[in-house]
Amino acid sequence: MQDEQKSEEYLSSYYLSRIPDEYFNCEMANECVKKDGWYLRFVPDSLKTKDLCKAALKNSIYALEFIPKSFLDKEMINFFTPHIESIRGKKVQNRDESCIACLASILIDLIGE
């Protein structure tokens, strides 16, 4: 229990932002995106894989910003479909809905859908 708690403490943006790239490893990268997909921003590009990026995106749509463009494909649009459908035809009510709409639009433009 104590080890888990200590691990949780280190999986915070404060600590992750201070880890030099050369000390990051695949296990740390997986743990980061499992806790919060947005933490993909702290994973060095050399450790990012398509599977890791998909896992991050499943966990947080805000991970999109940190996914290398070479990994973006039509399959990733599927992560946005429920979000797009939930706001289609409605006036955007809040910041999250606005972000979802923008992210979906960017992704669709990037892959030429």
Secondary structure, DSSP 4 states (H G I P E B T S, - for coil): -HHHHHHHHHSSHHHHTTS-GGG--HHHHHHHHHH-GGGGGGS-GGG--HHHHHHHHHH-GGGGGGS-GGG--HHHHHHHHHHHHHHTTS---SHHHHHHHHHHHHHHHHHT-
